[in-house]
């Protein structure tokens, strides 16, 4: 029978009886995997586990539930690259783990972190509109911090004290929390804000969020790329010092040259020159005196900017490449180990050579609660490559690739209108053929191109003035009508579902929708929405579908997007730190006409003088680039990132504070240089990888995503329904029963389903490193074997898990 | 006997008889290579070739000389990547070929081209000091052009008319020559210079020089990278247009914003913004009005600068990578074919399975005339891997790798002082041990570091003023003494030859020498030499020997240097073209206070006004960035390359001319962007390649260059002397006889020689692509075989060479 099977390994099982088992008691039973599952070989009747097993046969169901849960946890850990030494060790830890691992908790984490970060909008140098009283924002902060304390205590409960203090990131977070707590109380007591640079550390709360895993990975990658980066940076700085000394000796006798009159100026100006930001200016006084002095600057720029800076990129790119591969390897092996752990918890004593559907279904109930019964069975079938009722370990290794598939019934009918009456069918079929024809497509491209030229000419014609008049231009209406008709034809010809399943069509749709909204806005003369009108040229992007390279580039762009977003977020985190520091030191130091004694006075000058009867306003707008509140700081920091004319901002601030302020700007430049170089290296790597992949797989060119096809017969469905009925999960069978009814209706004996998911970088890597991966696996299992000499499965009980996890850790944490 | 051997193939042989054979007459005899050399198998007594062979046995010597010469030409063509369809086809062509292929002719070519280029220093908008009368420079030009005519006529003689007009580069050159000729005459007649933009085409004379092969390769690579580059550029421009329209609609209602008031301004300013050159300024007016307008600029820069520009680099890098590999492959196969051609000319009818030393020596006499007899024999031995007296084709394939080796007798004694008396030996041995010790090295590093800090502190202390005083600072003397002592110790301890054979020591030596010269200059107070003093900090570069990564980086730098230089030269050629065009259009348009109506007036303002009794000079130096002569133009173009503030130069010129001038500047920006991207891609590629190579060959780490060891016995030497005596080349044997005498003196039976050369990129590539190379070879020989079905060597006679060459060409010209 199917009900009296016993798990090979029992997991933390006695939470139901109220008393948690001591973690070092051998409360699980283990069976060697290789001995063909003969039940009586291993049992040592004197062991408490064996006695327990024989006695508590009735609690098997409960044991299985626990095993499913732990297996699901293992698989989640594998997926998220969580180390196994943080695996919950007993029932109490498990409860805390479950509490701390769901989206509600994650959301709380995230919103607390965001709240803390957003507080800086309202604190001391606040954005004027969002200013809050000290009492209010300090209370808010205390509240958020208390939530963090709660989160951390849950984590401690789950990890246990020892693991907790060994986990570096958590410890840093705790320390920061402590400091923030004290400071918040101090602020509340004193009712005034002091210099709180430590606010810059608030980022750690965001970085530690579950949802910010990508940011953590980026940060790790940045830190790993640092050593070679610093080496080349030193080379750069070395040449800078040499040239500074040289420049000082050469140009300081020229008293009209303000750039080299002291060694410090010489150094600072050469640093700025490295960013080219002061380029012709810094050369001009000496060039005016002696034309040959340009040689100094040309040589400096050639060595520093064109050679060493590129070398920097090359070194980072090389390191990046290497790290990406190693990361992929360690992740792959980590997942494999997780699968092994889960597998061991799911096989039965009776049949240790594979997982039956019943247990697989149990696992999925915990791993993907929202999956329906049909999808679970399809996933099982997709995994099961042999035709036995069990999934072997070898098949189970594909778990992560298969579990992400979205299953849909393969439609027998080709078009959505196949069931309609004859006349309607013919009409729609005609539209379908029209819409799919090349002529139609190229006509549309022509229309788009004409539209583009039209917009250009139209815009060129109206030079300034009030062009947002009440009367809507007729060309706009014409083109919009054409697009509308196209949209309609396509939707009816292809069916709405198929139409919107293509990314490009979705893009067309939304742009047309926006244009229509723009028309409405224009018709009703709603000023605030006029910007929608100017989105019209985006239609032109459709032209880029025409060429293969663009499709490639844009596809790569979309694939890169999540990673780019996380890199952007990483940059924002750095921005936040620098913004806080900048606000603490430089808030309010620059204002109109502030810097009249400095060399950049012109850029800060704001004069309002009258010549004749005309008022002339001379505006040097640079006083707007300040650190007066966090939003302004972000804009200022972006300007510093773009690097051009950043020295004006630096010199403005420096002239109002001390010359040590330059350090802040220089350090910021170097930090952004690191991040930007990583971003460039990342784009380079991703693109070159993609191109190599395309070159390697030129035959299977136009496949979008991974597709799997599986057939289910009626008997199978009925079998599953039976199974579910026995396990009293009757609610789940409704969909299945509907399936049976439908099959009966159409007289089919089986139904075919398609599983689909988009291709990830990991899939590409799998294909690219195909051969090496086999080597890695072999090497990995050799290591495993050498550490478990009797070829037994590595013990997974709570007591013996720890040494295994530690070993695992040294392989996966690189 | 060795004298009556007959070449397997006869080459253009009847130049002695005065009448050149018609090219389609079969005037060579051929023997299949594979038939074991049996003399009588092939001979068809009725063929004129066979009759000639039997009759003219006496002219064998002469035939051989011709064969040597042609083989040497083939090998040269292989080395220089000259296509075989330019191979001389008859005796007249050969004479012209030989005339046009020696360093004297090359130098003439080069100096003519340089003269033509340098003429622009003296023509119309001339450098003031170098101005020449129109009559003088036009005559000079005519003279140079006549020399070019002569060169071209030689080339025509060598190539023949048909090949000549089929050779694209030569045809372009001819056309340019014609135009230049007419224009020069017009100038001479009218006695005044007209607008001569065609002068920009003079570069072609330089590009076509034999010595500028690297430049030609770079240009080809740039043109090959263009198609993908242009694709992405279009994407870039497309977004620019969209944003320009958007910006115009958004910001033109703001009348204080001069950047977006017309669509043209909007476009131009977004183009400049792409280079970040006007960044915060272009944003400021709208930002002052509405802080949220910064979003427009941030999005624009993120898409264009941080995404698409990096994509551009990625695409070029990817293309570059691909091209480099294909280039390497085609070059390798071209060399292989050249070797096959040469081999066929060197084997005898009697022994077609290999080349004897006699014939190899004959080849080298033409291929490397300056090689001495000993080196020739060593090269032969190095090639000959089997111990037979013949070099087989398989061995001969290594010709290019071996022929570059420099041979030196392996010294038996370890140190140069081994032969000295006991006391002296001990002293020098002591010094040797000291110099090689780690303690000594690190002491020197410490001294250098201290010196560096000293210089820094010293420079920091003297803030401005007359620091080039007559009294030499004592610290300078102290450090120089230490370096002098170190140099002395190292030279005596290692021996001057060994000391100077290391690049790093050479560097130390020259820096110390310079420092000493600086001291002398300082002592005698010679102002013009004071810059030598400031080279002192270069000593600090020695510190970079300490770390492996730096050694790697610097070694890569030295390896890259020739290629970098050629890339620089390529850039200069583009500069030249643009400088000429710029001079023709913009010479004299900018001057102090020229642009008072433009937005960049400040940068060109030069005011000299008196406040109280102080004269204040306000200098906006930008009028110095002009196109008034070619040197100024070069500096201006470099400033445009660096990109910062380039729009000031553009707007200045534009305000004085028409707004079409902007096209010149924008095109220049795009061209330099291409070249710069190629340079970055090149550095990236070279560095990543090098790193991969190092990773692949971690075991054989510290080998500098390629080293081969060969032993020659006394008998062999005597044998060679005999051979030379018979061939009446007695002058060559002097060195060999000295060798024999020396062997006798020391009682040695043999001498060991070391052949050495530095490792080239080609060697690295050979190792990296090891496996693929075998595939290429197989594919190549399969193609060859399929085209010469009887497995005979491809015919090399003048008549049948043409089709082969054409075939060859399609494989090598990619």
Boltz contact constraints between the chains, C-beta under 6 A:
constraints:
  - contact:
      token1: [A, 231]
      token2: [B, 549]
      max_distance: 6.0
  - contact:
      token1: [A, 242]
      token2: [B, 537]
      max_distance: 6.0
  - contact:
      token1: [A, 245]
      token2: [B, 459]
      max_distance: 6.0
  - contact:
      token1: [A, 245]
      token2: [B, 537]
      max_distance: 6.0
  - contact:
      token1: [A, 246]
      token2: [B, 534]
      max_distance: 6.0
  - contact:
      token1: [A, 249]
      token2: [B, 534]
      max_distance: 6.0
  - contact:
      token1: [A, 252]
      token2: [B, 464]
      max_distance: 6.0
  - contact:
      token1: [A, 261]
      token2: [B, 464]
      max_distance: 6.0
  - contact:
      token1: [A, 262]
      token2: [B, 463]
      max_distance: 6.0
  - contact:
      token1: [A, 263]
      token2: [B, 459]
      max_distance: 6.0
  - contact:
      token1: [A, 263]
      token2: [B, 460]
      max_distance: 6.0
  - contact:
      token1: [A, 276]
      token2: [B, 642]
      max_distance: 6.0
  - contact:
      token1: [A, 276]
      token2: [B, 644]
      max_distance: 6.0
  - contact:
      token1: [A, 279]
      token2: [B, 642]
      max_distance: 6.0
  - contact:
      token1: [A, 279]
      token2: [B, 644]
      max_distance: 6.0
  - contact:
      token1: [A, 280]
      token2: [B, 639]
      max_distance: 6.0
  - contact:
      token1: [A, 280]
      token2: [B, 645]
      max_distance: 6.0
  - contact:
      token1: [A, 284]
      token2: [B, 621]
      max_distance: 6.0
  - contact:
      token1: [A, 288]
      token2: [B, 621]
      max_distance: 6.0
  - contact:
      token1: [A, 288]
      token2: [B, 624]
      max_distance: 6.0
  - contact:
      token1: [A, 294]
      token2: [B, 635]
      max_distance: 6.0
  - contact:
      token1: [A, 298]
      token2: [B, 638]
      max_distance: 6.0
  - contact:
      token1: [A, 310]
      token2: [B, 680]
      max_distance: 6.0
  - contact:
      token1: [A, 310]
      token2: [B, 683]
      max_distance: 6.0
  - contact:
      token1: [A, 314]
      token2: [B, 683]
      max_distance: 6.0
  - contact:
      token1: [A, 314]
      token2: [B, 684]
      max_distance: 6.0
  - contact:
      token1: [A, 314]
      token2: [B, 687]
      max_distance: 6.0
  - contact:
      token1: [A, 318]
      token2: [B, 688]
      max_distance: 6.0
  - contact:
      token1: [A, 318]
      token2: [B, 691]
      max_distance: 6.0
  - contact:
      token1: [A, 459]
      token2: [B, 245]
      max_distance: 6.0
  - contact:
      token1: [A, 459]
      token2: [B, 263]
      max_distance: 6.0
  - contact:
      token1: [A, 460]
      token2: [B, 263]
      max_distance: 6.0
  - contact:
      token1: [A, 463]
      token2: [B, 262]
      max_distance: 6.0
  - contact:
      token1: [A, 464]
      token2: [B, 252]
      max_distance: 6.0
  - contact:
      token1: [A, 464]
      token2: [B, 261]
      max_distance: 6.0
  - contact:
      token1: [A, 534]
      token2: [B, 246]
      max_distance: 6.0
  - contact:
      token1: [A, 534]
      token2: [B, 249]
      max_distance: 6.0
  - contact:
      token1: [A, 537]
      token2: [B, 242]
      max_distance: 6.0
  - contact:
      token1: [A, 537]
      token2: [B, 245]
      max_distance: 6.0
  - contact:
      token1: [A, 549]
      token2: [B, 231]
      max_distance: 6.0
  - contact:
      token1: [A, 621]
      token2: [B, 284]
      max_distance: 6.0
  - contact:
      token1: [A, 621]
      token2: [B, 288]
      max_distance: 6.0
  - contact:
      token1: [A, 624]
      token2: [B, 288]
      max_distance: 6.0
  - contact:
      token1: [A, 635]
      token2: [B, 294]
      max_distance: 6.0
  - contact:
      token1: [A, 638]
      token2: [B, 298]
      max_distance: 6.0
  - contact:
      token1: [A, 639]
      token2: [B, 280]
      max_distance: 6.0
  - contact:
      token1: [A, 642]
      token2: [B, 276]
      max_distance: 6.0
  - contact:
      token1: [A, 642]
      token2: [B, 279]
      max_distance: 6.0
  - contact:
      token1: [A, 644]
      token2: [B, 276]
      max_distance: 6.0
  - contact:
      token1: [A, 644]
      token2: [B, 279]
      max_distance: 6.0
  - contact:
      token1: [A, 645]
      token2: [B, 280]
      max_distance: 6.0
  - contact:
      token1: [A, 680]
      token2: [B, 310]
      max_distance: 6.0
  - contact:
      token1: [A, 683]
      token2: [B, 310]
      max_distance: 6.0
  - contact:
      token1: [A, 683]
      token2: [B, 314]
      max_distance: 6.0
  - contact:
      token1: [A, 684]
      token2: [B, 314]
      max_distance: 6.0
  - contact:
      token1: [A, 687]
      token2: [B, 314]
      max_distance: 6.0
  - contact:
      token1: [A, 688]
      token2: [B, 318]
      max_distance: 6.0
  - contact:
      token1: [A, 691]
      token2: [B, 318]
      max_distance: 6.0
